[in-house]
Amino acid sequence: MSRWPALFAVYAAGDAAWNGSFSSLQRHLQTQLRHLQAVITNAHVAGAAQLDALRGPSLRYVLDPEQRFAPLPLGETNTGDTTELVKFVDWANQTCPAEAFVLVLSGHGLAFQDERTRELLGSGRGAASQMILRATNPFSIKTAAQSVLVDAVTAVAPGTRSILMDESDFLSVEEMRFALEKTAALLGRPIDVVVFDACLMSNLEILVEIAPMVRSVAGAIDEISGAGLNLAGAARTITTHISDPKRRNGADGSFFTAGEMAKAFSTSYEARWVTDSCVAIDLESSPFHEGVGLFTRFAGELLDWLHEHPEAHAPTRRAISHGSKQMFRYSSQSLCDLRALRQALAAPLPDELVQTLDEAIEHFEKAVVHRSVGRQYADALGISVFCPTDSTQFATNRRDYRLLLMGQTTGWLPVLDLIYGT
């Protein structure tokens, strides 16, 4: 079977919250896909998309500038259901097989506003049974006619973080992790790039969760405008690199490294608001993993020091709260860029602790391949971490935070437990 060098698979949530809490992004997503379709599918980059419309059926189709292939109407779909995402990935992978798989998740994103998401939309509803996914191919592009057995989610925790809102449902982080694991299994390798075309997803908790099955990420630090990322610009950049043999510089002999592909989304993005951003992060690089290890060491050293100095609990808590308030537009705060956190903690913590955090940040800086940011984030690293503004906010988030890998493995949750008195 012939394969494209790269595939853009765009999974777009254009629906709205049934109670009006989140507006439909359909108009923006349609514009985005129209611009993307003008430049792919070409000989080097293929494109496939599924758009859940506000009104009318969801559509699944190949992105083709000559519009040779009729869209496939699907009826009503729920982007908050993991099985829908896995079905789309399976179809896209078989319809447009490629050497590199770029998965774009487009829609509303709320990062750590899990309780707020439940209140506004309801809990994610993971399917509880097995199902057979049959690859459908209404197009003339060659594909394998085979069925794929996919195990659906058998137990989903109540809404640990959220993305891709759809009426009263959403995709929690646990559900997203499951879907990405299934995607990697279908591909037989890690996903090359996951693009979070959504707000607040350039977050250490998210990155740690998906790093085992994703090579690189492009996402936003804070809220981004409804126009979203420049998918067409990234497609042009990647097409140019692939089509020029002199620029095929993948370390493994391939046409393009995953980190460089993620960089294409950041370099093509132009911030519209002061808080707009697109950050490309290489998750498979040793600096990222070393950064996580050093942050874990920092959290452990900080916890020991706080046990020895109870008088420092309140100043440290105030510093973390101050750091979270550096988010300019994000109204609920509770996230803090790592550089802002370092600046906030410099006063209450001893130099040796701050030095460990500095070392972690230095490694994360090497893992950040590129940043395009508005002026509010000119000095940001581009990776944020959970920093509650007060004990009430922490208590609201803690139930779900403890289920994340970040809460279980890095030691940051015990630090927050101690200073917020949980």
C-alpha positions in Angstrom: 0.0 0.0 0.0 1.3 3.4 -0.9 1.7 5.8 2.0 1.9 9.6 2.3 4.8 11.1 4.1 2.4 12.8 6.5 -1.3 12.9 7.4 -3.2 15.7 9.1 -6.2 14.1 10.9 -8.4 16.9 12.3 -11.1 16.0 14.8 -13.2 19.1 15.3 -15.9 19.8 18.0 -18.2 22.4 16.5 -21.1 21.7 18.8 -22.1 24.0 21.7 -23.1 23.4 25.3 -26.8 22.7 25.5 -27.2 25.4 28.1 -25.2 28.0 26.3 -22.2 27.9 28.6 -19.9 27.4 25.6 -20.7 28.8 22.2 -20.4 26.8 19.0 -17.0 27.0 17.2 -18.5 25.6 14.0 -18.0 28.8 12.0 -14.3 29.1 13.0 -13.6 25.4 12.4 -15.2 25.5 9.0 -13.0 28.4 8.0 -10.0 26.6 9.4 -10.7 23.5 7.5 -11.5 25.4 4.3 -8.1 27.1 4.4 -6.4 23.7 5.2 -8.2 22.0 2.3 -6.8 24.6 -0.1 -3.3 23.3 0.5 -3.8 19.6 1.2 -4.3 16.7 0.2 -1.2 16.9 -2.0 1.5 14.5 -3.0 3.3 15.0 0.4 0.7 15.7 3.0 -2.8 14.1 3.2 -5.7 15.4 5.1 -8.8 13.9 6.8 -11.3 15.6 9.0 -14.4 15.0 11.0 -16.5 18.0 12.0 -19.3 17.7 14.5 -21.7 20.4 13.4 -24.0 22.5 15.6 -27.0 21.7 13.3 -27.1 18.9 10.9 -25.1 15.7 10.6 -21.4 15.4 11.4 -19.3 15.1 8.3 -16.2 13.0 7.7 -14.2 13.7 4.6 -10.8 13.8 2.9 -9.4 17.3 2.6 -8.8 17.8 -1.1 -8.4 21.2 -2.9 -10.1 19.7 -6.0 -13.0 18.5 -3.9 -13.0 15.1 -5.7 -14.5 13.2 -2.8 -18.0 13.7 -1.4 -18.2 14.1 2.4 -19.6 11.2 4.4 -22.6 12.2 6.6 -22.5 10.4 10.0 -25.6 11.7 11.7 -25.2 13.1 15.2 -21.9 12.3 16.9 -20.5 13.0 20.3 -17.0 14.3 20.4 -16.9 13.7 24.1 -17.1 10.0 23.5 -13.7 8.2 23.2 -15.1 5.6 20.7 -16.0 8.4 18.2 -12.4 9.7 18.3 -10.9 6.2 17.9 -13.3 5.4 15.0 -12.2 8.6 13.2 -8.5 7.8 13.8 -9.0 4.3 12.5 -10.8 5.5 9.4 -8.3 8.3 8.7 -5.3 6.0 9.2 -6.7 3.4 6.7 -8.0 5.9 4.2 -4.8 8.0 4.1 -2.0 5.8 5.4 1.1 7.9 6.2 4.6 7.7 7.6 3.8 10.5 10.1 0.5 10.9 11.9 -0.6 14.4 13.0 -3.7 14.4 15.2 -5.4 17.8 15.6 -8.0 18.1 18.4 -10.0 21.3 17.8 -12.5 22.7 20.2 -13.0 24.3 23.6 -10.3 23.4 26.2 -10.5 24.0 30.0 -7.4 22.3 31.3 -7.9 22.1 35.1 -11.4 23.4 35.3 -12.8 19.9 35.9 -15.4 20.7 38.5 -16.6 23.7 36.5 -16.8 21.5 33.4 -19.0 19.0 35.2 -21.3 21.7 36.5 -21.7 23.2 33.0 -21.7 20.2 30.8 -22.0 17.0 32.9 -19.5 14.2 33.3 -17.8 12.5 30.3 -19.7 9.4 29.3 -17.2 6.7 28.3 -18.7 3.7 26.5 -18.7 0.5 28.6 -18.7 -2.2 26.0 -16.6 -3.6 23.2 -17.4 -2.6 19.6 -16.2 -3.5 16.2 -15.0 -0.5 14.1 -15.4 -1.2 10.4 -13.3 1.0 8.1 -15.6 2.8 5.6 -14.0 4.3 2.6 -16.3 6.2 0.2 -13.3 7.6 -1.7 -11.1 6.3 -4.4 -8.0 6.5 -2.2 -6.7 3.0 -1.6 -7.3 1.6 1.8 -7.2 -1.7 3.6 -10.6 -3.3 3.9 -10.4 -4.7 7.4 -12.1 -4.6 10.8 -10.4 -3.4 13.9 -11.4 -4.6 17.3 -11.2 -1.8 19.8 -11.8 -2.1 23.5 -13.9 0.8 24.7 -13.5 2.4 28.1 -14.7 0.1 30.8 -14.3 2.5 33.7 -13.8 6.3 33.5 -13.1 8.5 36.5 -15.6 11.4 36.8 -14.2 14.1 34.5 -10.5 14.5 35.2 -9.9 17.6 33.2 -11.6 18.3 29.9 -11.4 19.1 26.2 -13.7 18.8 23.2 -17.0 19.9 24.7 -20.2 18.5 23.1 -23.5 19.6 24.5 -23.5 17.9 27.9 -20.4 15.8 27.5 -16.6 16.3 27.2 -13.4 14.3 26.8 -11.7 14.0 30.2 -8.0 13.5 30.4 -8.4 9.9 31.3 -10.6 9.4 28.3 -8.2 11.3 26.1 -5.3 9.2 27.3 -7.3 6.0 26.5 -8.0 7.3 23.0 -4.4 8.3 22.4 -3.2 4.9 23.6 -5.6 3.2 21.1 -4.4 5.5 18.4 -0.8 4.6 19.0 -1.8 0.9 19.0 -3.6 1.3 15.7 -0.5 3.0 14.2 1.9 0.5 15.7 4.0 3.4 17.0 3.7 6.7 19.0 1.7 9.5 17.6 4.1 11.9 15.9 2.3 15.2 16.8 -0.8 16.0 18.8 -2.0 19.5 18.1 -4.3 20.9 20.9 -6.2 23.6 18.9 -7.8 24.6 22.2 -7.2 26.8 25.2 -4.9 26.0 28.2 -3.5 22.7 27.0 0.3 23.5 27.2 0.3 22.2 30.7 2.8 19.9 32.5 0.0 17.7 33.8 -1.4 17.1 30.3 2.1 16.6 28.9 3.1 14.0 31.5 -0.1 12.2 31.0 0.2 11.7 27.2 4.1 11.5 26.9 4.2 7.7 26.8 2.3 7.6 23.5 3.0 11.0 21.9 6.3 12.3 20.4 5.5 16.0 20.3 2.8 18.5 21.1 1.7 21.9 19.9 -0.6 23.8 22.2 -1.6 27.1 23.9 -0.5 28.4 27.3 -3.6 30.5 28.0 -6.9 31.2 26.1 -6.6 31.7 22.3 -8.9 33.4 19.9 -11.7 31.5 18.2 -9.8 31.6 15.0 -7.5 29.0 16.5 -4.1 27.8 15.1 -2.9 28.3 11.6 -3.3 24.7 10.4 -2.9 25.7 6.7 0.3 27.5 7.4 1.8 24.4 9.2 0.7 22.3 6.3 2.5 24.5 3.8 5.7 24.4 6.0 5.7 20.7 6.3 4.9 20.2 2.6 7.9 22.4 1.7 10.2 20.4 3.9 9.0 17.1 2.6 9.2 18.1 -1.0 12.8 19.3 -0.8 15.2 16.3 -0.4 17.9 18.7 0.8 15.8 19.5 3.8 15.0 16.0 4.9 16.9 16.0 8.1 15.2 13.5 10.4 17.7 12.0 12.9 16.4 8.5 12.0 16.7 9.1 8.3 13.1 10.1 7.9 11.9 13.3 6.2 11.1 15.2 9.3 11.5 14.8 13.1 8.3 14.9 15.2 9.6 18.0 17.1 10.2 19.8 13.8 6.7 19.0 12.7 5.3 20.4 15.9 7.4 23.5 15.4 5.7 24.1 12.0 2.5 24.9 13.9 4.2 27.4 16.2 6.2 29.2 13.6 3.2 29.6 11.4 1.1 31.0 14.2 0.6 34.8 14.7 -0.8 35.9 18.1 -3.9 38.1 17.8 -4.4 38.7 21.5 -1.8 39.6 24.2 -2.5 36.1 25.7 -2.4 34.1 22.5 0.2 31.5 22.1 1.4 28.3 20.3 4.1 26.3 21.9 5.8 23.3 20.3 7.2 20.7 22.8 9.3 17.6 22.0 8.0 15.0 24.5 10.3 12.2 23.4 13.5 14.3 24.0 15.7 13.5 26.9 15.5 17.2 28.1 11.7 16.8 28.6 12.1 13.6 30.6 15.0 15.0 32.6 12.9 18.1 33.3 10.1 16.0 34.7 12.7 14.2 36.9 14.2 17.4 38.2 10.7 18.8 38.9 10.0 15.7 40.8 13.2 16.2 42.8 12.3 19.8 43.4 8.8 18.8 44.8 10.4 16.2 47.0 13.0 18.6 48.4 10.3 21.3 48.9 8.1 18.9 50.8 10.9 17.9 53.1 11.8 21.6 53.7 8.2 22.5 54.4 7.8 19.7 57.0 10.9 21.2 58.7 9.6 24.8 58.5 5.9 25.0 59.2 6.2 28.8 59.4 6.9 28.8 55.7 3.6 27.2 54.7 1.7 30.4 54.5 4.4 32.4 52.6 4.8 29.5 50.1 1.0 29.3 49.7 0.8 33.0 49.0 3.7 32.8 46.5 2.0 30.0 44.6 -1.3 31.9 44.6 0.5 35.0 43.3 2.1 33.0 40.5 -1.3 31.7 39.4 -2.6 35.2 39.1 -0.1 36.0 36.4 -2.6 34.5 33.9 -3.9 37.6 32.3 -7.1 36.5 30.6 -7.8 33.1 32.1 -10.5 34.1 34.6 -10.3 31.1 36.9 -6.5 31.2 37.1 -5.1 28.1 38.9 -2.3 27.6 36.3 1.1 29.1 36.4 3.9 29.2 33.8 7.0 27.6 35.3 9.0 30.7 34.9 6.4 32.8 36.8 6.3 30.1 39.5 10.1 30.3 39.9 9.9 34.1 40.2 7.1 33.8 42.8 8.9 31.2 44.9 12.3 33.0 44.9 11.5 35.0 48.0 10.1 32.4 50.4 12.3 29.4 49.4 16.1 28.9 50.1 18.5 29.2 47.2 19.2 25.5 46.9 15.5 24.7 46.3 15.2 27.5 43.7 18.3 26.2 42.0 16.7 22.7 41.6 13.7 24.4 40.0 16.0 26.4 37.8 17.6 23.2 36.6 14.2 21.7 35.7 13.3 24.8 33.8 16.6 24.8 31.9 15.8 21.2 30.7 12.2 22.1 29.8 13.5 25.1 27.8 15.5 22.7 25.6 12.4 20.6 25.1 10.4 23.6 24.0 11.2 23.6 20.3 9.5 27.0 19.5 7.1 29.5 21.0 4.9 32.1 19.3 3.3 34.2 22.0 1.4 37.5 22.5 3.2 40.2 24.6 1.6 39.0 27.9 3.7 35.8 27.6 6.9 37.2 26.1 8.9 35.9 29.1 6.9 32.7 29.6 8.5 29.2 29.3 5.4 27.9 27.6 4.7 25.1 30.1 2.4 25.7 33.0 1.6 23.7 36.2 -1.3 23.5 38.6 -1.1 26.4 41.2 -4.3 27.0 43.1 -5.2 30.5 44.1 -6.8 29.4 47.4 -7.7 26.3 49.5 -11.3 26.2 48.1 -10.0 26.0 44.5 -7.5 23.4 45.5 -10.2 21.3 47.3 -12.4 21.5 44.2 -9.7 20.2 41.9 -8.0 17.7 44.2 -10.4 14.8 43.8 -9.5 14.5 40.1 -5.9 15.8 40.3 -4.9 12.8 42.4 -6.0 10.5 39.5 -3.5 12.1 37.1 0.0 10.7 36.6 1.3 14.1 37.6 -0.5 13.9 41.0 0.7 10.3 41.5 4.3 10.5 40.5 5.9 13.9 40.8 5.2 14.8 44.4 3.5 18.1 43.6 0.2 17.0 45.1 1.7 16.2 48.5 3.3 19.7 48.5 -0.1 21.3 47.8 -1.8 19.0 50.4 0.6 20.2 53.0 0.4 24.0 52.4 -3.4 24.0 51.8 -4.0 21.9 54.9 -5.6 18.9 53.2 
